[in-house]
Amino acid sequence: MNTLQQYGFVFGVSYLTSIFAAPFFAVHSGRIGPRLVLILGTLLQTVPGGILFGLLSFVEGKGLFLGLSYLLRVLYGLGDAAAYSAKLAILISLFPDRVASVMAACETFYGLGFTIGIF
């Protein structure tokens, strides 16, 4: 693998993790509790995905840097899947007669967030 593929996979691995983790959180969040899953998912998004990933510039060595990058992005993907599943469960429980509208609004704004970005 060349450097571009390695670094590209760093950003893609979180979405790959979300794809496989989302069904798990969707099934088990009812038993664990959507509020707890939302809190844990948000913490997993914030700490490894935001704070620790930003501190990787202090890591020396390409192998260690890539290994920690993959690990932190996998943890971010787990948090993303957990938070998104819990958010949908909470919103659907608040608006049980408007499930289609809740799903449409969530998907629309999720897509808009990716499209617009952070400027």
Secondary structure, DSSP 8 states (H G I E B T S, - for coil): --HHHHHHHHHHHHHHHHHHHHHHHHHHHHHH-HHHHHHHHHHHHHIIIIIIHHGGGG--SHHHHHHHHHHHHHHHHHHHHHHHHHHHHHHHHHSTT-HHHHHHHHHHHHHHHHHHTT-
